[in-house]
Amino acid sequence: MAAVDALYLAQEELGDFGLPRYPPDLMGQPHQPAAFTDFTRHEIEEATFFLARLGLIQGIAQRRDDREGAS
């Protein structure tokens, strides 16, 4: 749940730019939100998928299916 909170903090931090369609893509980038600092990419991915399952983020679940299908 702390990673879910980090997604909301990142949204606030990015302001008008907002989160990209797939927030874990910000990990390791120069513009990575400070809220993501204490989390791994996996934790941010799982938080993203959790919010997608709740219907709070759209267009994310398909990305996970694509990733798992590539394995």
mmCIF file as Biopython writes it, N, C-alpha, C and O atoms, coordinates in Angstrom:
data_model
#
loop_
_atom_site.group_PDB
_atom_site.id
_atom_site.type_symbol
_atom_site.label_atom_id
_atom_site.label_alt_id
_atom_site.label_comp_id
_atom_site.label_asym_id
_atom_site.label_entity_id
_atom_site.label_seq_id
_atom_site.pdbx_PDB_ins_code
_atom_site.Cartn_x
_atom_site.Cartn_y
_atom_site.Cartn_z
_atom_site.occupancy
_atom_site.B_iso_or_equiv
_atom_site.auth_seq_id
_atom_site.auth_asym_id
_atom_site.pdbx_PDB_model_num
ATOM 1   N N  . MET A ? 1  ? 0.821   -1.186  0.000   1.0 0.0 1  A 1 
ATOM 2   C CA . MET A ? 1  ? 0.000   0.000   0.000   1.0 0.0 1  A 1 
ATOM 3   C C  . MET A ? 1  ? 0.870   1.257   0.000   1.0 0.0 1  A 1 
ATOM 4   O O  . MET A ? 1  ? 0.442   2.307   -0.479  1.0 0.0 1  A 1 
ATOM 5   N N  . ALA A ? 2  ? 2.077   1.156   0.530   1.0 0.0 2  A 1 
ATOM 6   C CA . ALA A ? 2  ? 2.967   2.320   0.504   1.0 0.0 2  A 1 
ATOM 7   C C  . ALA A ? 2  ? 3.333   2.679   -0.934  1.0 0.0 2  A 1 
ATOM 8   O O  . ALA A ? 2  ? 3.470   3.857   -1.264  1.0 0.0 2  A 1 
ATOM 9   N N  . ALA A ? 3  ? 3.491   1.674   -1.787  1.0 0.0 3  A 1 
ATOM 10  C CA . ALA A ? 3  ? 3.793   1.941   -3.200  1.0 0.0 3  A 1 
ATOM 11  C C  . ALA A ? 3  ? 2.596   2.583   -3.891  1.0 0.0 3  A 1 
ATOM 12  O O  . ALA A ? 3  ? 2.775   3.410   -4.785  1.0 0.0 3  A 1 
ATOM 13  N N  . VAL A ? 4  ? 1.385   2.218   -3.497  1.0 0.0 4  A 1 
ATOM 14  C CA . VAL A ? 4  ? 0.183   2.866   -4.033  1.0 0.0 4  A 1 
ATOM 15  C C  . VAL A ? 4  ? 0.201   4.346   -3.640  1.0 0.0 4  A 1 
ATOM 16  O O  . VAL A ? 4  ? -0.079  5.219   -4.462  1.0 0.0 4  A 1 
ATOM 17  N N  . ASP A ? 5  ? 0.530   4.614   -2.384  1.0 0.0 5  A 1 
ATOM 18  C CA . ASP A ? 5  ? 0.642   6.004   -1.939  1.0 0.0 5  A 1 
ATOM 19  C C  . ASP A ? 5  ? 1.689   6.744   -2.761  1.0 0.0 5  A 1 
ATOM 20  O O  . ASP A ? 5  ? 1.504   7.912   -3.100  1.0 0.0 5  A 1 
ATOM 21  N N  . ALA A ? 6  ? 2.793   6.063   -3.084  1.0 0.0 6  A 1 
ATOM 22  C CA . ALA A ? 6  ? 3.854   6.686   -3.880  1.0 0.0 6  A 1 
ATOM 23  C C  . ALA A ? 6  ? 3.347   7.089   -5.263  1.0 0.0 6  A 1 
ATOM 24  O O  . ALA A ? 6  ? 3.770   8.110   -5.804  1.0 0.0 6  A 1 
ATOM 25  N N  . LEU A ? 7  ? 2.446   6.296   -5.835  1.0 0.0 7  A 1 
ATOM 26  C CA . LEU A ? 7  ? 1.873   6.659   -7.135  1.0 0.0 7  A 1 
ATOM 27  C C  . LEU A ? 7  ? 1.073   7.953   -7.033  1.0 0.0 7  A 1 
ATOM 28  O O  . LEU A ? 7  ? 1.155   8.808   -7.915  1.0 0.0 7  A 1 
ATOM 29  N N  . TYR A ? 8  ? 0.308   8.095   -5.970  1.0 0.0 8  A 1 
ATOM 30  C CA . TYR A ? 8  ? -0.466  9.322   -5.779  1.0 0.0 8  A 1 
ATOM 31  C C  . TYR A ? 8  ? 0.452   10.520  -5.510  1.0 0.0 8  A 1 
ATOM 32  O O  . TYR A ? 8  ? 0.202   11.618  -6.007  1.0 0.0 8  A 1 
ATOM 33  N N  . LEU A ? 9  ? 1.504   10.311  -4.731  1.0 0.0 9  A 1 
ATOM 34  C CA . LEU A ? 9  ? 2.464   11.386  -4.476  1.0 0.0 9  A 1 
ATOM 35  C C  . LEU A ? 9  ? 3.188   11.780  -5.766  1.0 0.0 9  A 1 
ATOM 36  O O  . LEU A ? 9  ? 3.450   12.959  -6.005  1.0 0.0 9  A 1 
ATOM 37  N N  . ALA A ? 10 ? 3.506   10.784  -6.592  1.0 0.0 10 A 1 
ATOM 38  C CA . ALA A ? 10 ? 4.160   11.062  -7.870  1.0 0.0 10 A 1 
ATOM 39  C C  . ALA A ? 10 ? 3.242   11.878  -8.767  1.0 0.0 10 A 1 
ATOM 40  O O  . ALA A ? 10 ? 3.700   12.779  -9.469  1.0 0.0 10 A 1 
ATOM 41  N N  . GLN A ? 11 ? 1.965   11.573  -8.747  1.0 0.0 11 A 1 
ATOM 42  C CA . GLN A ? 11 ? 0.988   12.331  -9.539  1.0 0.0 11 A 1 
ATOM 43  C C  . GLN A ? 11 ? 1.007   13.800  -9.113  1.0 0.0 11 A 1 
ATOM 44  O O  . GLN A ? 11 ? 1.006   14.700  -9.952  1.0 0.0 11 A 1 
ATOM 45  N N  . GLU A ? 12 ? 1.024   14.028  -7.808  1.0 0.0 12 A 1 
ATOM 46  C CA . GLU A ? 12 ? 1.081   15.406  -7.300  1.0 0.0 12 A 1 
ATOM 47  C C  . GLU A ? 12 ? 2.393   16.074  -7.693  1.0 0.0 12 A 1 
ATOM 48  O O  . GLU A ? 12 ? 2.412   17.236  -8.097  1.0 0.0 12 A 1 
ATOM 49  N N  . GLU A ? 13 ? 3.484   15.331  -7.572  1.0 0.0 13 A 1 
ATOM 50  C CA . GLU A ? 13 ? 4.803   15.876  -7.874  1.0 0.0 13 A 1 
ATOM 51  C C  . GLU A ? 13 ? 4.927   16.281  -9.346  1.0 0.0 13 A 1 
ATOM 52  O O  . GLU A ? 13 ? 5.534   17.304  -9.664  1.0 0.0 13 A 1 
ATOM 53  N N  . LEU A ? 14 ? 4.359   15.485  -10.228 1.0 0.0 14 A 1 
ATOM 54  C CA . LEU A ? 14 ? 4.469   15.753  -11.654 1.0 0.0 14 A 1 
ATOM 55  C C  . LEU A ? 14 ? 3.498   16.826  -12.127 1.0 0.0 14 A 1 
ATOM 56  O O  . LEU A ? 14 ? 3.652   17.370  -13.220 1.0 0.0 14 A 1 
ATOM 57  N N  . GLY A ? 15 ? 2.503   17.127  -11.308 1.0 0.0 15 A 1 
ATOM 58  C CA . GLY A ? 15 ? 1.576   18.213  -11.604 1.0 0.0 15 A 1 
ATOM 59  C C  . GLY A ? 15 ? 0.892   18.082  -12.947 1.0 0.0 15 A 1 
ATOM 60  O O  . GLY A ? 15 ? 0.284   17.055  -13.247 1.0 0.0 15 A 1 
ATOM 61  N N  . ASP A ? 16 ? 0.993   19.128  -13.756 1.0 0.0 16 A 1 
ATOM 62  C CA . ASP A ? 16 ? 0.300   19.177  -15.047 1.0 0.0 16 A 1 
ATOM 63  C C  . ASP A ? 16 ? 0.736   18.075  -16.001 1.0 0.0 16 A 1 
ATOM 64  O O  . ASP A ? 16 ? -0.041  17.648  -16.855 1.0 0.0 16 A 1 
ATOM 65  N N  . PHE A ? 17 ? 1.976   17.612  -15.861 1.0 0.0 17 A 1 
ATOM 66  C CA . PHE A ? 17 ? 2.461   16.555  -16.746 1.0 0.0 17 A 1 
ATOM 67  C C  . PHE A ? 17 ? 1.790   15.233  -16.424 1.0 0.0 17 A 1 
ATOM 68  O O  . PHE A ? 17 ? 1.533   14.432  -17.323 1.0 0.0 17 A 1 
ATOM 69  N N  . GLY A ? 18 ? 1.504   14.997  -15.159 1.0 0.0 18 A 1 
ATOM 70  C CA . GLY A ? 18 ? 0.827   13.772  -14.740 1.0 0.0 18 A 1 
ATOM 71  C C  . GLY A ? 18 ? 1.671   12.528  -14.957 1.0 0.0 18 A 1 
ATOM 72  O O  . GLY A ? 18 ? 2.772   12.582  -15.504 1.0 0.0 18 A 1 
ATOM 73  N N  . LEU A ? 19 ? 1.131   11.425  -14.519 1.0 0.0 19 A 1 
ATOM 74  C CA . LEU A ? 19 ? 1.799   10.142  -14.685 1.0 0.0 19 A 1 
ATOM 75  C C  . LEU A ? 19 ? 1.632   9.656   -16.121 1.0 0.0 19 A 1 
ATOM 76  O O  . LEU A ? 19 ? 0.605   9.915   -16.749 1.0 0.0 19 A 1 
ATOM 77  N N  . PRO A ? 20 ? 2.631   8.956   -16.639 1.0 0.0 20 A 1 
ATOM 78  C CA . PRO A ? 20 ? 2.451   8.361   -17.959 1.0 0.0 20 A 1 
ATOM 79  C C  . PRO A ? 20 ? 1.456   7.211   -17.883 1.0 0.0 20 A 1 
ATOM 80  O O  . PRO A ? 20 ? 1.043   6.814   -16.794 1.0 0.0 20 A 1 
ATOM 81  N N  . ARG A ? 21 ? 1.080   6.692   -19.009 1.0 0.0 21 A 1 
ATOM 82  C CA . ARG A ? 21 ? 0.106   5.597   -19.048 1.0 0.0 21 A 1 
ATOM 83  C C  . ARG A ? 21 ? 0.588   4.389   -18.238 1.0 0.0 21 A 1 
ATOM 84  O O  . ARG A ? 21 ? -0.219  3.657   -17.664 1.0 0.0 21 A 1 
ATOM 85  N N  . TYR A ? 22 ? 1.895   4.189   -18.198 1.0 0.0 22 A 1 
ATOM 86  C CA . TYR A ? 22 ? 2.482   3.078   -17.445 1.0 0.0 22 A 1 
ATOM 87  C C  . TYR A ? 22 ? 3.536   3.657   -16.491 1.0 0.0 22 A 1 
ATOM 88  O O  . TYR A ? 22 ? 4.706   3.749   -16.860 1.0 0.0 22 A 1 
ATOM 89  N N  . PRO A ? 23 ? 3.140   4.049   -15.267 1.0 0.0 23 A 1 
ATOM 90  C CA . PRO A ? 23 ? 4.041   4.740   -14.339 1.0 0.0 23 A 1 
ATOM 91  C C  . PRO A ? 23 ? 5.382   4.064   -14.075 1.0 0.0 23 A 1 
ATOM 92  O O  . PRO A ? 23 ? 6.361   4.783   -13.874 1.0 0.0 23 A 1 
ATOM 93  N N  . PRO A ? 24 ? 5.503   2.731   -14.060 1.0 0.0 24 A 1 
ATOM 94  C CA . PRO A ? 24 ? 6.823   2.142   -13.825 1.0 0.0 24 A 1 
ATOM 95  C C  . PRO A ? 24 ? 7.871   2.550   -14.862 1.0 0.0 24 A 1 
ATOM 96  O O  . PRO A ? 24 ? 9.068   2.420   -14.607 1.0 0.0 24 A 1 
ATOM 97  N N  . ASP A ? 25 ? 7.439   3.040   -16.026 1.0 0.0 25 A 1 
ATOM 98  C CA . ASP A ? 25 ? 8.393   3.498   -17.027 1.0 0.0 25 A 1 
ATOM 99  C C  . ASP A ? 25 ? 9.202   4.704   -16.551 1.0 0.0 25 A 1 
ATOM 100 O O  . ASP A ? 25 ? 10.223  5.035   -17.153 1.0 0.0 25 A 1 
ATOM 101 N N  . LEU A ? 26 ? 8.762   5.357   -15.488 1.0 0.0 26 A 1 
ATOM 102 C CA . LEU A ? 26 ? 9.507   6.493   -14.928 1.0 0.0 26 A 1 
ATOM 103 C C  . LEU A ? 26 ? 10.714  6.044   -14.101 1.0 0.0 26 A 1 
ATOM 104 O O  . LEU A ? 26 ? 11.626  6.831   -13.848 1.0 0.0 26 A 1 
ATOM 105 N N  . MET A ? 27 ? 10.712  4.784   -13.686 1.0 0.0 27 A 1 
ATOM 106 C CA . MET A ? 27 ? 11.786  4.283   -12.831 1.0 0.0 27 A 1 
ATOM 107 C C  . MET A ? 27 ? 13.136  4.379   -13.546 1.0 0.0 27 A 1 
ATOM 108 O O  . MET A ? 27 ? 13.294  3.929   -14.681 1.0 0.0 27 A 1 
ATOM 109 N N  . GLY A ? 28 ? 14.105  4.979   -12.847 1.0 0.0 28 A 1 
ATOM 110 C CA . GLY A ? 28 ? 15.449  5.105   -13.389 1.0 0.0 28 A 1 
ATOM 111 C C  . GLY A ? 28 ? 15.630  6.238   -14.386 1.0 0.0 28 A 1 
ATOM 112 O O  . GLY A ? 28 ? 16.729  6.428   -14.908 1.0 0.0 28 A 1 
ATOM 113 N N  . GLN A ? 29 ? 14.583  6.987   -14.657 1.0 0.0 29 A 1 
ATOM 114 C CA . GLN A ? 29 ? 14.660  8.107   -15.590 1.0 0.0 29 A 1 
ATOM 115 C C  . GLN A ? 29 ? 15.073  9.373   -14.841 1.0 0.0 29 A 1 
ATOM 116 O O  . GLN A ? 29 ? 14.877  9.461   -13.628 1.0 0.0 29 A 1 
ATOM 117 N N  . PRO A ? 30 ? 15.640  10.352  -15.544 1.0 0.0 30 A 1 
ATOM 118 C CA . PRO A ? 30 ? 16.032  11.595  -14.869 1.0 0.0 30 A 1 
ATOM 119 C C  . PRO A ? 30 ? 14.855  12.311  -14.202 1.0 0.0 30 A 1 
ATOM 120 O O  . PRO A ? 30 ? 15.041  13.015  -13.210 1.0 0.0 30 A 1 
ATOM 121 N N  . HIS A ? 31 ? 13.664  12.138  -14.732 1.0 0.0 31 A 1 
ATOM 122 C CA . HIS A ? 31 ? 12.477  12.785  -14.174 1.0 0.0 31 A 1 
ATOM 123 C C  . HIS A ? 31 ? 11.663  11.852  -13.275 1.0 0.0 31 A 1 
ATOM 124 O O  . HIS A ? 31 ? 10.473  12.073  -13.053 1.0 0.0 31 A 1 
ATOM 125 N N  . GLN A ? 32 ? 12.324  10.797  -12.756 1.0 0.0 32 A 1 
ATOM 126 C CA . GLN A ? 32 ? 11.640  9.878   -11.843 1.0 0.0 32 A 1 
ATOM 127 C C  . GLN A ? 32 ? 11.172  10.660  -10.616 1.0 0.0 32 A 1 
ATOM 128 O O  . GLN A ? 32 ? 11.952  11.410  -10.030 1.0 0.0 32 A 1 
ATOM 129 N N  . PRO A ? 33 ? 9.927   10.495  -10.228 1.0 0.0 33 A 1 
ATOM 130 C CA . PRO A ? 33 ? 9.432   11.196  -9.036  1.0 0.0 33 A 1 
ATOM 131 C C  . PRO A ? 33 ? 10.183  10.756  -7.781  1.0 0.0 33 A 1 
ATOM 132 O O  . PRO A ? 33 ? 10.532  9.585   -7.635  1.0 0.0 33 A 1 
ATOM 133 N N  . ALA A ? 34 ? 10.422  11.686  -6.897  1.0 0.0 34 A 1 
ATOM 134 C CA . ALA A ? 34 ? 11.109  11.381  -5.635  1.0 0.0 34 A 1 
ATOM 135 C C  . ALA A ? 34 ? 10.336  10.343  -4.835  1.0 0.0 34 A 1 
ATOM 136 O O  . ALA A ? 34 ? 10.929  9.579   -4.074  1.0 0.0 34 A 1 
ATOM 137 N N  . ALA A ? 35 ? 9.020   10.311  -5.002  1.0 0.0 35 A 1 
ATOM 138 C CA . ALA A ? 35 ? 8.176   9.358   -4.266  1.0 0.0 35 A 1 
ATOM 139 C C  . ALA A ? 35 ? 8.515   7.906   -4.606  1.0 0.0 35 A 1 
ATOM 140 O O  . ALA A ? 35 ? 8.204   7.007   -3.824  1.0 0.0 35 A 1 
ATOM 141 N N  . PHE A ? 36 ? 9.149   7.659   -5.758  1.0 0.0 36 A 1 
ATOM 142 C CA . PHE A ? 36 ? 9.488   6.301   -6.168  1.0 0.0 36 A 1 
ATOM 143 C C  . PHE A ? 36 ? 10.843  5.836   -5.621  1.0 0.0 36 A 1 
ATOM 144 O O  . PHE A ? 36 ? 11.196  4.666   -5.770  1.0 0.0 36 A 1 
ATOM 145 N N  . THR A ? 37 ? 11.587  6.714   -5.005  1.0 0.0 37 A 1 
ATOM 146 C CA . THR A ? 37 ? 12.969  6.438   -4.603  1.0 0.0 37 A 1 
ATOM 147 C C  . THR A ? 37 ? 13.123  5.197   -3.734  1.0 0.0 37 A 1 
ATOM 148 O O  . THR A ? 37 ? 14.075  4.435   -3.911  1.0 0.0 37 A 1 
ATOM 149 N N  . ASP A ? 38 ? 12.226  4.987   -2.822  1.0 0.0 38 A 1 
ATOM 150 C CA . ASP A ? 38 ? 12.361  3.873   -1.870  1.0 0.0 38 A 1 
ATOM 151 C C  . ASP A ? 38 ? 11.728  2.576   -2.351  1.0 0.0 38 A 1 
ATOM 152 O O  . ASP A ? 38 ? 11.575  1.638   -1.569  1.0 0.0 38 A 1 
ATOM 153 N N  . PHE A ? 39 ? 11.359  2.508   -3.627  1.0 0.0 39 A 1 
ATOM 154 C CA . PHE A ? 39 ? 10.662  1.336   -4.156  1.0 0.0 39 A 1 
ATOM 155 C C  . PHE A ? 39 ? 11.392  0.750   -5.356  1.0 0.0 39 A 1 
ATOM 156 O O  . PHE A ? 39 ? 12.095  1.450   -6.085  1.0 0.0 39 A 1 
ATOM 157 N N  . THR A ? 40 ? 11.207  -0.542  -5.539  1.0 0.0 40 A 1 
ATOM 158 C CA . THR A ? 40 ? 11.744  -1.194  -6.734  1.0 0.0 40 A 1 
ATOM 159 C C  . THR A ? 40 ? 10.745  -1.024  -7.875  1.0 0.0 40 A 1 
ATOM 160 O O  . THR A ? 40 ? 9.585   -0.677  -7.653  1.0 0.0 40 A 1 
ATOM 161 N N  . ARG A ? 41 ? 11.203  -1.269  -9.083  1.0 0.0 41 A 1 
ATOM 162 C CA . ARG A ? 41 ? 10.297  -1.204  -10.230 1.0 0.0 41 A 1 
ATOM 163 C C  . ARG A ? 41 ? 9.153   -2.200  -10.040 1.0 0.0 41 A 1 
ATOM 164 O O  . ARG A ? 41 ? 8.002   -1.899  -10.357 1.0 0.0 41 A 1 
ATOM 165 N N  . HIS A ? 42 ? 9.477   -3.388  -9.520  1.0 0.0 42 A 1 
ATOM 166 C CA . HIS A ? 42 ? 8.456   -4.414  -9.300  1.0 0.0 42 A 1 
ATOM 167 C C  . HIS A ? 42 ? 7.369   -3.904  -8.350  1.0 0.0 42 A 1 
ATOM 168 O O  . HIS A ? 42 ? 6.183   -4.135  -8.588  1.0 0.0 42 A 1 
ATOM 169 N N  . GLU A ? 43 ? 7.755   -3.224  -7.294  1.0 0.0 43 A 1 
ATOM 170 C CA . GLU A ? 43 ? 6.765   -2.712  -6.332  1.0 0.0 43 A 1 
ATOM 171 C C  . GLU A ? 43 ? 5.858   -1.661  -6.976  1.0 0.0 43 A 1 
ATOM 172 O O  . GLU A ? 43 ? 4.650   -1.648  -6.736  1.0 0.0 43 A 1 
ATOM 173 N N  . ILE A ? 44 ? 6.437   -0.788  -7.787  1.0 0.0 44 A 1 
ATOM 174 C CA . ILE A ? 44 ? 5.633   0.226   -8.463  1.0 0.0 44 A 1 
ATOM 175 C C  . ILE A ? 44 ? 4.735   -0.432  -9.510  1.0 0.0 44 A 1 
ATOM 176 O O  . ILE A ? 44 ? 3.597   -0.006  -9.703  1.0 0.0 44 A 1 
ATOM 177 N N  . GLU A ? 45 ? 5.239   -1.468  -10.187 1.0 0.0 45 A 1 
ATOM 178 C CA . GLU A ? 45 ? 4.400   -2.202  -11.138 1.0 0.0 45 A 1 
ATOM 179 C C  . GLU A ? 45 ? 3.212   -2.831  -10.432 1.0 0.0 45 A 1 
ATOM 180 O O  . GLU A ? 45 ? 2.079   -2.698  -10.896 1.0 0.0 45 A 1 
ATOM 181 N N  . GLU A ? 46 ? 3.445   -3.505  -9.330  1.0 0.0 46 A 1 
ATOM 182 C CA . GLU A ? 46 ? 2.357   -4.168  -8.608  1.0 0.0 46 A 1 
ATOM 183 C C  . GLU A ? 46 ? 1.339   -3.160  -8.088  1.0 0.0 46 A 1 
ATOM 184 O O  . GLU A ? 46 ? 0.137   -3.424  -8.111  1.0 0.0 46 A 1 
ATOM 185 N N  . ALA A ? 47 ? 1.809   -2.011  -7.622  1.0 0.0 47 A 1 
ATOM 186 C CA . ALA A ? 47 ? 0.889   -0.965  -7.172  1.0 0.0 47 A 1 
ATOM 187 C C  . ALA A ? 47 ? 0.058   -0.456  -8.347  1.0 0.0 47 A 1 
ATOM 188 O O  . ALA A ? 47 ? -1.135  -0.190  -8.204  1.0 0.0 47 A 1 
ATOM 189 N N  . THR A ? 48 ? 0.695   -0.323  -9.505  1.0 0.0 48 A 1 
ATOM 190 C CA . THR A ? 48 ? -0.005  0.120   -10.710 1.0 0.0 48 A 1 
ATOM 191 C C  . THR A ? 48 ? -1.078  -0.889  -11.102 1.0 0.0 48 A 1 
ATOM 192 O O  . THR A ? 48 ? -2.208  -0.509  -11.410 1.0 0.0 48 A 1 
ATOM 193 N N  . PHE A ? 49 ? -0.728  -2.168  -11.091 1.0 0.0 49 A 1 
ATOM 194 C CA . PHE A ? 49 ? -1.688  -3.215  -11.458 1.0 0.0 49 A 1 
ATOM 195 C C  . PHE A ? 49 ? -2.840  -3.272  -10.456 1.0 0.0 49 A 1 
ATOM 196 O O  . PHE A ? 49 ? -3.988  -3.505  -10.834 1.0 0.0 49 A 1 
ATOM 197 N N  . PHE A ? 50 ? -2.530  -3.059  -9.182  1.0 0.0 50 A 1 
ATOM 198 C CA . PHE A ? 50 ? -3.564  -3.043  -8.143  1.0 0.0 50 A 1 
ATOM 199 C C  . PHE A ? 50 ? -4.582  -1.935  -8.423  1.0 0.0 50 A 1 
ATOM 200 O O  . PHE A ? 50 ? -5.790  -2.169  -8.381  1.0 0.0 50 A 1 
ATOM 201 N N  . LEU A ? 51 ? -4.088  -0.733  -8.709  1.0 0.0 51 A 1 
ATOM 202 C CA . LEU A ? 51 ? -4.995  0.373   -9.010  1.0 0.0 51 A 1 
ATOM 203 C C  . LEU A ? 51 ? -5.766  0.130   -10.297 1.0 0.0 51 A 1 
ATOM 204 O O  . LEU A ? 51 ? -6.913  0.559   -10.420 1.0 0.0 51 A 1 
ATOM 205 N N  . ALA A ? 52 ? -5.157  -0.550  -11.252 1.0 0.0 52 A 1 
ATOM 206 C CA . ALA A ? 52 ? -5.857  -0.881  -12.503 1.0 0.0 52 A 1 
ATOM 207 C C  . ALA A ? 52 ? -6.997  -1.860  -12.222 1.0 0.0 52 A 1 
ATOM 208 O O  . ALA A ? 52 ? -8.088  -1.721  -12.775 1.0 0.0 52 A 1 
ATOM 209 N N  . ARG A ? 53 ? -6.743  -2.855  -11.360 1.0 0.0 53 A 1 
ATOM 210 C CA . ARG A ? 53 ? -7.798  -3.817  -11.021 1.0 0.0 53 A 1 
ATOM 211 C C  . ARG A ? 53 ? -8.971  -3.130  -10.326 1.0 0.0 53 A 1 
ATOM 212 O O  . ARG A ? 53 ? -10.119 -3.546  -10.481 1.0 0.0 53 A 1 
ATOM 213 N N  . LEU A ? 54 ? -8.683  -2.083  -9.563  1.0 0.0 54 A 1 
ATOM 214 C CA . LEU A ? 54 ? -9.732  -1.325  -8.889  1.0 0.0 54 A 1 
ATOM 215 C C  . LEU A ? 54 ? -10.441 -0.365  -9.838  1.0 0.0 54 A 1 
ATOM 216 O O  . LEU A ? 54 ? -11.448 0.242   -9.475  1.0 0.0 54 A 1 
ATOM 217 N N  . GLY A ? 55 ? -9.919  -0.228  -11.046 1.0 0.0 55 A 1 
ATOM 218 C CA . GLY A ? 55 ? -10.510 0.678   -12.023 1.0 0.0 55 A 1 
ATOM 219 C C  . GLY A ? 55 ? -10.091 2.125   -11.849 1.0 0.0 55 A 1 
ATOM 220 O O  . GLY A ? 55 ? -10.698 3.022   -12.435 1.0 0.0 55 A 1 
ATOM 221 N N  . LEU A ? 56 ? -9.053  2.364   -11.044 1.0 0.0 56 A 1 
ATOM 222 C CA . LEU A ? 56 ? -8.600  3.723   -10.784 1.0 0.0 56 A 1 
ATOM 223 C C  . LEU A ? 56 ? -7.563  4.202   -11.798 1.0 0.0 56 A 1 
ATOM 224 O O  . LEU A ? 56 ? -7.315  5.402   -11.921 1.0 0.0 56 A 1 
ATOM 225 N N  . ILE A ? 57 ? -6.966  3.268   -12.518 1.0 0.0 57 A 1 
ATOM 226 C CA . ILE A ? 57 ? -6.053  3.575   -13.619 1.0 0.0 57 A 1 
ATOM 227 C C  . ILE A ? 57 ? -6.534  2.731   -14.786 1.0 0.0 57 A 1 
ATOM 228 O O  . ILE A ? 57 ? -6.800  1.540   -14.623 1.0 0.0 57 A 1 
ATOM 229 N N  . GLN A ? 58 ? -6.647  3.330   -15.951 1.0 0.0 58 A 1 
ATOM 230 C CA . GLN A ? 58 ? -7.110  2.590   -17.118 1.0 0.0 58 A 1 
ATOM 231 C C  . GLN A ? 58 ? -5.957  2.326   -18.083 1.0 0.0 58 A 1 
ATOM 232 O O  . GLN A ? 58 ? -4.971  3.062   -18.105 1.0 0.0 58 A 1 
ATOM 233 N N  . GLY A ? 59 ? -6.095  1.270   -18.877 1.0 0.0 59 A 1 
ATOM 234 C CA . GLY A ? 59 ? -5.124  0.966   -19.907 1.0 0.0 59 A 1 
ATOM 235 C C  . GLY A ? 59 ? -3.867  0.293   -19.418 1.0 0.0 59 A 1 
ATOM 236 O O  . GLY A ? 59 ? -2.878  0.243   -20.148 1.0 0.0 59 A 1 
ATOM 237 N N  . ILE A ? 60 ? -3.872  -0.232  -18.192 1.0 0.0 60 A 1 
ATOM 238 C CA . ILE A ? 60 ? -2.667  -0.826  -17.620 1.0 0.0 60 A 1 
ATOM 239 C C  . ILE A ? 60 ? -2.672  -2.347  -17.707 1.0 0.0 60 A 1 
ATOM 240 O O  . ILE A ? 60 ? -1.635  -2.944  -17.997 1.0 0.0 60 A 1 
ATOM 241 N N  . ALA A ? 61 ? -3.797  -2.979  -17.467 1.0 0.0 61 A 1 
ATOM 242 C CA . ALA A ? 61 ? -3.863  -4.439  -17.386 1.0 0.0 61 A 1 
ATOM 243 C C  . ALA A ? 61 ? -3.326  -5.101  -18.647 1.0 0.0 61 A 1 
ATOM 244 O O  . ALA A ? 61 ? -2.653  -6.128  -18.562 1.0 0.0 61 A 1 
ATOM 245 N N  . GLN A ? 62 ? -3.608  -4.538  -19.804 1.0 0.0 62 A 1 
ATOM 246 C CA . GLN A ? 62 ? -3.119  -5.115  -21.053 1.0 0.0 62 A 1 
ATOM 247 C C  . GLN A ? 62 ? -1.596  -5.130  -21.082 1.0 0.0 62 A 1 
ATOM 248 O O  . GLN A ? 62 ? -0.999  -6.072  -21.602 1.0 0.0 62 A 1 
ATOM 249 N N  . ARG A ? 63 ? -0.978  -4.128  -20.546 1.0 0.0 63 A 1 
ATOM 250 C CA . ARG A ? 63 ? 0.493   -4.056  -20.532 1.0 0.0 63 A 1 
ATOM 251 C C  . ARG A ? 63 ? 1.063   -5.234  -19.758 1.0 0.0 63 A 1 
ATOM 252 O O  . ARG A ? 63 ? 2.078   -5.801  -20.161 1.0 0.0 63 A 1 
ATOM 253 N N  . ARG A ? 64 ? 0.432   -5.611  -18.657 1.0 0.0 64 A 1 
ATOM 254 C CA . ARG A ? 64 ? 0.898   -6.750  -17.878 1.0 0.0 64 A 1 
ATOM 255 C C  . ARG A ? 64 ? 0.752   -8.030  -18.671 1.0 0.0 64 A 1 
ATOM 256 O O  . ARG A ? 64 ? 1.642   -8.880  -18.651 1.0 0.0 64 A 1 
ATOM 257 N N  . ASP A ? 65 ? -0.371  -8.177  -19.373 1.0 0.0 65 A 1 
ATOM 258 C CA . ASP A ? 65 ? -0.579  -9.368  -20.199 1.0 0.0 65 A 1 
ATOM 259 C C  . ASP A ? 65 ? 0.503   -9.467  -21.265 1.0 0.0 65 A 1 
ATOM 260 O O  . ASP A ? 65 ? 1.015   -10.555 -21.526 1.0 0.0 65 A 1 
ATOM 261 N N  . ASP A ? 66 ? 0.855   -8.352  -21.878 1.0 0.0 66 A 1 
ATOM 262 C CA . ASP A ? 66 ? 1.907   -8.348  -22.890 1.0 0.0 66 A 1 
ATOM 263 C C  . ASP A ? 66 ? 3.237   -8.777  -22.289 1.0 0.0 66 A 1 
ATOM 264 O O  . ASP A ? 66 ? 3.976   -9.547  -22.902 1.0 0.0 66 A 1 
ATOM 265 N N  . ARG A ? 67 ? 3.545   -8.287  -21.098 1.0 0.0 67 A 1 
ATOM 266 C CA . ARG A ? 67 ? 4.798   -8.611  -20.444 1.0 0.0 67 A 1 
ATOM 267 C C  . ARG A ? 67 ? 4.869   -10.092 -20.093 1.0 0.0 67 A 1 
ATOM 268 O O  . ARG A ? 67 ? 5.893   -10.737 -20.315 1.0 0.0 67 A 1 
ATOM 269 N N  . GLU A ? 68 ? 3.789   -10.629 -19.549 1.0 0.0 68 A 1 
ATOM 270 C CA . GLU A ? 68 ? 3.775   -12.034 -19.155 1.0 0.0 68 A 1 
ATOM 271 C C  . GLU A ? 68 ? 3.802   -12.953 -20.368 1.0 0.0 68 A 1 
ATOM 272 O O  . GLU A ? 68 ? 4.382   -14.037 -20.315 1.0 0.0 68 A 1 
ATOM 273 N N  . GLY A ? 69 ? 3.174   -12.523 -21.464 1.0 0.0 69 A 1 
ATOM 274 C CA . GLY A ? 69 ? 3.178   -13.325 -22.676 1.0 0.0 69 A 1 
ATOM 275 C C  . GLY A ? 69 ? 4.542   -13.407 -23.334 1.0 0.0 69 A 1 
ATOM 276 O O  . GLY A ? 69 ? 4.831   -14.348 -24.072 1.0 0.0 69 A 1 
ATOM 277 N N  . ALA A ? 70 ? 5.390   -12.401 -23.058 1.0 0.0 70 A 1 
ATOM 278 C CA . ALA A ? 70 ? 6.712   -12.363 -23.661 1.0 0.0 70 A 1 
ATOM 279 C C  . ALA A ? 70 ? 7.689   -13.275 -22.932 1.0 0.0 70 A 1 
ATOM 280 O O  . ALA A ? 70 ? 8.778   -13.554 -23.435 1.0 0.0 70 A 1 
ATOM 281 N N  . SER A ? 71 ? 7.303   -13.736 -21.757 1.0 0.0 71 A 1 
ATOM 282 C CA . SER A ? 71 ? 8.223   -14.576 -20.952 1.0 0.0 71 A 1 
ATOM 283 C C  . SER A ? 71 ? 8.384   -15.955 -21.547 1.0 0.0 71 A 1 
ATOM 284 O O  . SER A ? 71 ? 9.116   -16.781 -21.001 1.0 0.0 71 A 1 
#
